[in-house]
Amino acid sequence: MLKSAWQSLSLSMALAFVVLIVATRNLWLSVLSCLCMSGVASCFLAFMILAGWTLGPVESISMTVLVGLSVDYVVHIAIAYGGCTAWGRVARSRYALRSMGSAIVAGAATTIGAALFL
């Protein structure tokens, strides 16, 4: 089970990387976005370990779904950051958060709302 979980997580991260390359047309931005998604997956795995959960079929599928959910939010910020014409990381980060922040919060709210019924 552990081997298949790592395989599915790796495959979903690779597919997310391809999607980010196509969406952003920027290799460095795609690599950083995948690192961000890896951090989200690592936090999920750490929570599983700290909570004492064992790796079953539901948890294995959840890891793959987690990458899909995190790429949704990361790609919005990455595209806005890459499309900004301002100079400097801070200005580009502010622009990305200001232009996409409301869409990300709305997406998170609908995701949480849908998860409440599960």
ABEGO torsion letter per residue (X at the ends): XAAAAAAAAAAAAAAAAAAAAAAAGBAAAAAAAAAAAAAAAAAAAAAAAAAGBBBBAAAAAAAAAAAAAAAAAAAAAAAAAAABABBEAAAAAAAAAAAAAAAAAAAAAAAAAAAAAX
